Amino acid sequence: MEFRRALAVKKMKEPIRHRQPILLIGSCFSEHIGEKLRAGKFRVLENPHGILFNPVSIATAIRAYIEKRVYTADELFELNETWHSWDHHSRFSAPDPQAALQKINDAVNEAHSFLQQTEWVIITLGSAFSYELAENNQPVANCHKAPANIFRRKLLSVEDVLAAMDNTIHRLRFFNPAIKVIFTISPVRHLREGMVENNRSKAVLIQAVHHLVDKFEGLYYFPAYELVIDDLRDYRFYAEDMVHPNYQATGYVWERLAESCFDEDTISLLEELRKTDLAYRHRPFNPETTQHKKFLQDQLTRTAALQKKYDYLDLSRELLYFAQGS
């Protein structure tokens, strides 16, 4: 008897190679994937505006990177003795407006340079609900705990999402023709909007993304949402809040991502790096034993060979640790 239906994810015809830089932008789920990529020694830049959920805010951020936009003091506002930007996550906020601007513009400059040389952008859309300032219809990426009555909530249509993302894809390609894009829909459930409303929102995003993927070459869809909602399909794969996928679910999605989106050499390298990381994190009860010193020497030899084969990797931390103890 079978008690679940596993989702078979097709191998991409242009898989990611380990040397290729990756920019990630979007919901908090993109940060979980970014953490896995960093652990695998990929060169990544994630969420230069902070966590973003809706397609309009994501498109605004990408355009800012392309244009190398300079934010100014009159674009900030003060709330609770802190200065914020409506385009950015609260991690860019600061008690001093110049400090906030410095963080914002430094991040934009870094993202502009990164986009010039990156080959992959992973865009994770979280919600089709957009919030606007009621006084002037300005879209906001983060409400910064401002009073609810100053905002107006809007469920974006498929056409709204396409208008934002279609133009953004064109501009990305013009800026850097080598860029390829992977779209994902976040499996995080936005239940504060309501359960029915969350499903309406995800449906809008899915429809819009598949339209884009069918239209453009070099655009791909990775089914992170379907892997959690339809493949795993169980509350035991969510955290206690019943909203965010837990460690097991994120790990499962990562494994499927690696299988379908990475080339074979990258998959093999990730396994070697996993072994190296396990050895680096191993802490013996008796570090002075001959057995442990031999273990470290073996790891030093293996890691040095890995560093020589993949000279762009930075394994200096691991090499130093194995050398000092052996």
Secondary structure, 3 states (H helix, E strand, C coil): CCCCCCCCCCCCCCCECCCCCEEEEECHHHHHHHHHHHHCCCCEEECCCCCCCCHHHHHHHHHHHHHCCCCCHHHEEEECCEEEECCCCHHHCECCHHHHHHHHHHHHHHHHHHHHHCCEEEEEECCCEEEEECCCCCEECCCCCCCHHHEEEEECCHHHHHHHHHHHHHHHHHHCCCCEEEEEECCCCCHHHCHHHHHHHHHHHHHHHHHHHHHCCCEEECCHHHHHHHHHCCHHHECCCCCCECHHHHHHHHHHHHHHHECHHHHHHHHHHHHHHHHHHCCCCCCCCHHHHHHHHHHHHHHHHHHHHCCCCCCHHHHHHHHHHC
